[in-house]
Amino acid sequence: MTLQRRILIFAVSLAVLTAVGLIAVLRASSAAHEKDRTRADGPRTDRGDVSLAPDAGGRRIVFRNMAWGPHRDELATVAADAPERARTVSGVSCLRFHAAGGTGICLQADRSGVQDGYRAVVLDARLKEVSARPLAGIPTRARVSPDGHLAAWTVFVGGDSYAGTDFSTRTSVLDLRTGRFDASLEDFTIHKDGKPYRSADVNFWGVTFAADERTFYATMATGGRTHLVRGDLAGRTVTTLRENVECPSLSPDGTRVVFKKRVAGLPAEAPWRLHVLDLASGAETPLAEERSVDDQVVWTDRGTVVYSLPGDFGADLYAVPADGSGAPARLMDSALAPAFLG
């Protein structure tokens, strides 16, 4: 082998070793930067046990963690009276989530097949998978009944925004006691304005359950209008109650619903204001939040509701009194889909 060839081989080997070393340094730097970003840009997260049990460690919030870093999208928990503290993350990822009565419903991406899809996963109190069903579209809403026996979810099957009119949804309800599965509320008998009603353009979304676990409320859209409906799972019927009500959420005492209402004069892409409806009197109360909220609000108790608004890392949570008084207050950064438990 000539001296010139030896020099060439040495130079090539040195270049390869240098490149390998540089890649290792860059990867280590990137990992450290990722860890630093988690600390600098959001709350600290620690891996641990997350429980949905009603009596597990006092009142707390379980939610989708939106903080940037390796635990983004995982279910996390904090004490309800200290939401700014470090989060315990679970390792279970959800795009939409809700829980009650020791049961959770997790709408998540499914990458197990040839093509990516989505599925609805029922979780027990320890976040273990109980059952799962494939979803027909993009996850958007999820709810569990107060005692944890019923789960509902909504997906977009055409279009991807409630702000316009060019979309289609499918809402399903699963009874965890009997296994009965209603794949679409569109199969229920509809009573509109006191008469039977059928139309090809009917859409449902935003189910919220009453304590009797038979009655539910939801949004029905048809003919370019939205309606609050009351549903009967046993009778498989829905009845319209009021126009211009979207994404209702029933209060803990079952007397009111908080909802988003389209208000004339607001931008088409941000048309909603939060209101509370007294179901007995029909009185509506606008809440103090003046920004457009595209969310299915949750109640923390009889007097306060919590909702998401866009934030630096996807979404932040805010709270506002349910009687129209006060002012909105930021509850948590980088969080979405909260469930208040305990």
C-alpha positions as CSV (number, residue, x, y, z in Angstrom):
1,M,0.0,0.0,0.0
2,T,1.5,3.4,-1.0
3,L,2.0,6.2,1.5
4,Q,-0.5,8.3,-0.3
5,R,-3.2,5.7,0.0
6,R,-2.4,5.2,3.7
7,I,-2.8,9.0,4.3
8,L,-6.1,9.0,2.4
9,I,-7.5,6.1,4.5
10,F,-6.4,7.8,7.7
11,A,-8.0,11.1,6.6
12,V,-11.3,9.4,5.8
13,S,-11.3,7.4,9.1
14,L,-10.6,10.6,11.0
15,A,-13.5,12.4,9.3
16,V,-15.9,9.5,10.0
17,L,-14.9,9.5,13.7
18,T,-15.3,13.2,13.9
19,A,-18.7,13.1,12.4
20,V,-19.8,10.3,14.8
21,G,-18.6,12.3,17.7
22,L,-20.3,15.5,16.5
23,I,-23.6,13.6,16.1
24,A,-23.4,12.3,19.6
25,V,-22.7,15.8,21.0
26,L,-25.6,17.3,19.1
27,R,-28.0,14.6,20.3
28,A,-26.9,15.1,23.9
29,S,-27.2,18.8,23.5
30,S,-30.7,18.4,21.9
31,A,-31.8,16.1,24.8
32,A,-30.5,18.5,27.4
33,H,-32.2,21.4,25.6
34,E,-35.4,19.5,25.4
35,K,-35.2,18.9,29.2
36,D,-34.3,22.5,29.8
37,R,-37.3,23.7,27.7
38,T,-39.6,21.5,29.7
39,R,-38.4,23.3,32.9
40,A,-38.2,26.8,31.4
41,D,-41.3,26.9,29.4
42,G,-43.8,25.0,31.5
43,P,-44.4,23.3,34.8
44,R,-42.1,20.5,36.0
45,T,-43.3,17.0,35.4
46,D,-42.5,13.8,37.3
47,R,-43.4,10.3,36.3
48,G,-45.7,8.5,38.8
49,D,-49.1,6.9,39.5
50,V,-52.2,8.7,38.3
51,S,-55.5,7.5,39.6
52,L,-59.1,8.2,38.6
53,A,-60.5,6.7,41.9
54,P,-62.9,9.2,43.5
55,D,-61.1,9.0,46.9
56,A,-57.5,8.8,45.8
57,G,-55.6,11.5,47.7
58,G,-58.2,14.3,47.9
59,R,-59.6,16.6,45.3
60,R,-57.5,16.8,42.2
61,I,-57.4,17.5,38.5
62,V,-56.6,14.9,35.8
63,F,-55.9,16.4,32.4
64,R,-54.0,16.2,29.2
65,N,-50.6,17.7,29.7
66,M,-49.7,20.2,26.9
67,A,-46.3,21.3,28.3
68,W,-43.5,21.0,25.8
69,G,-41.2,18.0,26.4
70,P,-41.2,14.2,26.5
71,H,-44.5,14.0,28.4
72,R,-46.6,16.1,26.1
73,D,-50.1,14.7,25.5
74,E,-49.9,12.4,28.5
75,L,-52.5,12.3,31.2
76,A,-51.3,14.2,34.3
77,T,-52.6,15.1,37.7
78,V,-52.2,17.9,40.3
79,A,-54.0,18.8,43.5
80,A,-57.0,20.9,42.7
81,D,-56.0,23.5,45.2
82,A,-52.4,23.8,43.9
83,P,-52.7,23.6,40.1
84,E,-49.4,25.4,39.6
85,R,-47.3,22.7,41.3
86,A,-45.3,19.9,39.6
87,R,-47.4,17.5,37.6
88,T,-47.4,13.8,38.0
89,V,-47.6,12.3,34.5
90,S,-48.9,8.8,33.6
91,G,-47.4,7.7,30.3
92,V,-50.9,7.3,28.9
93,S,-51.5,9.7,25.9
94,C,-54.9,11.1,24.9
95,L,-56.1,13.6,22.4
96,R,-59.4,14.0,24.3
97,F,-60.2,12.9,27.8
98,H,-62.8,12.9,30.5
99,A,-63.3,10.9,33.7
100,A,-65.8,10.4,36.5
101,G,-66.8,7.7,39.0
102,G,-63.4,5.9,38.6
103,T,-63.8,5.5,34.8
104,G,-62.0,7.4,32.0
105,I,-62.5,7.7,28.3
106,C,-59.4,8.4,26.3
107,L,-59.6,9.3,22.6
108,Q,-56.2,8.6,21.2
109,A,-54.2,8.1,18.0
110,D,-53.8,4.5,16.8
111,R,-50.7,3.7,14.9
112,S,-50.9,-0.1,15.1
113,G,-52.3,-0.7,11.6
114,V,-51.2,0.0,8.1
115,Q,-52.8,3.4,8.2
116,D,-52.9,5.7,11.2
117,G,-56.3,6.1,12.8
118,Y,-58.0,6.8,16.1
119,R,-59.7,4.8,18.9
120,A,-61.8,5.3,22.0
121,V,-60.2,3.6,25.0
122,V,-62.1,3.0,28.2
123,L,-59.8,3.3,31.2
124,D,-60.2,1.9,34.7
125,A,-59.2,3.9,37.9
126,R,-55.6,2.9,37.4
127,L,-55.5,4.0,33.7
128,K,-55.5,0.4,32.5
129,E,-57.3,-0.3,29.3
130,V,-60.7,-2.0,29.8
131,S,-61.9,-1.9,26.2
132,A,-61.3,-0.1,22.9
133,R,-63.2,0.8,19.8
134,P,-62.0,2.2,16.5
135,L,-63.2,5.8,15.7
136,A,-64.6,6.9,12.4
137,G,-62.9,10.3,12.4
138,I,-60.9,12.9,14.3
139,P,-61.6,13.0,18.1
140,T,-63.3,16.2,19.3
141,R,-65.5,15.6,22.4
142,A,-65.6,13.1,25.2
143,R,-67.7,12.6,28.4
144,V,-68.3,10.1,31.2
145,S,-71.5,10.0,33.3
146,P,-71.2,11.0,37.0
147,D,-71.1,7.4,38.3
148,G,-68.8,6.2,35.5
149,H,-71.2,3.8,33.9
150,L,-71.6,5.6,30.5
151,A,-69.2,7.1,28.0
152,A,-69.8,9.3,25.0
153,W,-67.6,10.7,22.3
154,T,-67.8,12.7,19.2
155,V,-65.6,12.7,16.1
156,F,-65.4,14.8,13.0
157,V,-66.1,12.6,9.9
158,G,-66.1,15.5,7.5
159,G,-64.6,19.0,8.0
160,D,-62.7,19.9,11.2
161,S,-64.2,23.0,12.8
162,Y,-67.5,23.9,14.5
163,A,-67.1,27.5,13.4
164,G,-68.3,27.0,9.9
165,T,-71.2,24.8,8.5
166,D,-69.2,22.4,6.3
167,F,-68.7,19.6,8.8
168,S,-70.2,16.3,9.8
169,T,-69.9,14.6,13.2
170,R,-70.7,11.2,14.7
171,T,-71.5,10.8,18.3
172,S,-71.5,7.4,20.1
173,V,-72.6,6.3,23.5
174,L,-71.4,3.1,25.3
175,D,-73.0,1.6,28.4
176,L,-70.2,0.0,30.4
177,R,-72.7,-2.0,32.5
178,T,-74.4,-3.8,29.7
179,G,-72.0,-3.4,26.7
180,R,-74.8,-1.7,24.7
181,F,-73.2,0.5,22.1
182,D,-75.2,3.2,20.2
183,A,-72.8,3.9,17.3
184,S,-74.6,7.1,16.3
185,L,-77.2,9.4,17.9
186,E,-78.5,9.9,14.4
187,D,-80.3,6.6,14.8
188,F,-82.4,7.9,17.7
189,T,-86.0,9.2,17.1
190,I,-86.0,13.0,17.0
191,H,-88.9,15.2,18.3
192,K,-88.5,18.7,17.1
193,D,-91.0,21.5,17.9
194,G,-93.4,18.8,19.2
195,K,-93.3,16.7,16.0
196,P,-91.3,13.8,14.7
197,Y,-88.4,15.0,12.6
198,R,-86.1,13.4,10.1
199,S,-83.4,15.0,7.9
200,A,-80.2,13.9,6.2
201,D,-78.3,16.8,7.6
202,V,-78.7,16.1,11.3
203,N,-75.5,16.2,13.4
204,F,-75.0,15.6,17.1
205,W,-72.1,16.5,19.4
206,G,-71.2,17.5,23.0
207,V,-73.1,14.9,25.1
208,T,-73.4,15.6,28.9
209,F,-75.1,13.1,31.2
210,A,-77.5,13.6,34.1
211,A,-77.1,11.8,37.4
212,D,-79.9,9.2,36.6
213,E,-77.6,7.9,33.8
214,R,-80.5,7.7,31.4
215,T,-81.0,11.4,30.6
216,F,-78.5,13.3,28.6
217,Y,-78.2,16.7,26.9
218,A,-76.4,17.4,23.6
219,T,-76.2,19.7,20.6
220,M,-78.2,18.8,17.5
221,A,-77.6,20.7,14.2
222,T,-79.9,20.8,11.3
223,G,-81.1,23.3,8.7
224,G,-78.2,25.6,9.5
225,R,-79.3,25.9,13.2
226,T,-78.2,24.4,16.4
227,H,-80.5,23.1,19.2
228,L,-80.1,21.9,22.8
229,V,-81.7,18.5,23.0
230,R,-82.6,16.3,25.9
231,G,-82.1,12.6,25.2
232,D,-83.5,9.4,26.7
233,L,-81.1,6.5,26.4
234,A,-83.8,3.9,27.3
235,G,-86.3,5.2,24.8
236,R,-83.6,6.1,22.2
237,T,-85.2,9.5,21.7
238,V,-84.1,13.1,21.6
239,T,-86.3,16.2,22.0
240,T,-85.3,19.8,21.1
241,L,-85.5,22.3,23.9
242,R,-83.9,25.5,22.7
243,E,-82.0,27.0,19.7
244,N,-78.5,28.4,19.6
245,V,-77.0,26.1,22.2
246,E,-73.7,24.3,21.6
247,C,-71.6,22.0,23.7
248,P,-73.7,21.9,26.8
249,S,-72.3,20.8,30.2
250,L,-74.7,20.0,33.0
251,S,-74.1,21.4,36.4
252,P,-73.5,19.0,39.3
253,D,-77.0,19.6,40.7
254,G,-78.6,19.0,37.3
255,T,-80.4,22.4,37.2
256,R,-78.3,24.4,34.7
257,V,-76.2,23.9,31.6
258,V,-73.2,26.1,30.6
259,F,-72.8,26.3,26.8
260,K,-71.3,28.3,24.0
261,K,-73.7,30.6,22.1
262,R,-73.2,32.2,18.7
263,V,-73.5,36.0,19.1
264,A,-74.4,38.2,16.1
265,G,-71.7,40.5,15.0
266,L,-68.7,38.5,16.1
267,P,-66.2,37.1,13.6
268,A,-67.2,33.9,11.8
269,E,-64.1,32.1,13.1
270,A,-64.7,33.2,16.7
271,P,-68.5,33.5,17.1
272,W,-69.2,32.2,20.6
273,R,-69.7,33.6,24.1
274,L,-70.3,31.4,27.2
275,H,-73.7,31.4,28.8
276,V,-75.5,29.5,31.5
277,L,-79.1,28.3,31.0
278,D,-81.4,27.7,33.9
279,L,-83.4,24.6,32.7
280,A,-86.5,25.3,34.8
281,S,-87.0,29.0,34.1
282,G,-85.2,29.3,30.7
283,A,-83.2,32.3,31.8
284,E,-79.8,32.8,30.2
285,T,-76.9,34.4,31.9
286,P,-73.8,35.6,29.9
287,L,-70.6,34.8,31.7
288,A,-67.8,37.3,32.3
289,E,-65.5,35.6,29.7
290,E,-65.7,37.9,26.6
291,R,-63.3,35.8,24.4
292,S,-64.7,33.2,22.1
293,V,-64.5,29.7,23.7
294,D,-64.6,26.7,21.5
295,D,-64.7,24.0,24.2
296,Q,-67.1,21.8,26.1
297,V,-66.8,23.5,29.5
298,V,-66.5,21.5,32.8
299,W,-67.9,22.5,36.2
300,T,-65.5,22.5,39.2
301,D,-68.4,22.8,41.6
302,R,-71.8,24.5,41.6
303,G,-70.3,27.9,41.2
304,T,-67.4,27.8,38.8
305,V,-66.7,26.5,35.3
306,V,-63.4,25.8,33.6
307,Y,-62.6,25.9,29.9
308,S,-59.6,26.1,27.5
309,L,-58.3,28.9,25.3
310,P,-55.4,28.8,22.9
311,G,-52.0,29.1,24.6
312,D,-48.3,29.1,23.7
313,F,-48.2,25.3,23.7
314,G,-51.7,24.5,22.5
315,A,-54.1,25.4,25.3
316,D,-54.4,26.9,28.7
317,L,-57.2,26.5,31.2
318,Y,-59.3,29.4,32.7
319,A,-62.0,29.6,35.3
320,V,-64.9,31.9,35.7
321,P,-67.9,32.2,38.0
322,A,-71.1,30.5,36.7
323,D,-73.4,33.3,37.8
324,G,-72.1,36.0,35.4
325,S,-70.1,37.8,38.1
326,G,-66.3,38.2,38.5
327,A,-63.7,37.9,35.8
328,P,-61.9,35.0,34.1
329,A,-58.7,33.8,35.8
330,R,-56.0,31.6,34.4
331,L,-56.1,28.3,36.2
332,M,-53.3,26.3,34.5
333,D,-50.8,26.7,31.7
334,S,-50.3,24.1,29.0
335,A,-53.3,21.9,29.9
336,L,-56.4,20.6,28.2
337,A,-59.5,18.4,28.9
338,P,-59.6,18.6,32.7
339,A,-61.6,16.3,34.9
340,F,-62.1,17.3,38.6
341,L,-62.1,14.3,40.8
342,G,-62.4,13.5,44.5
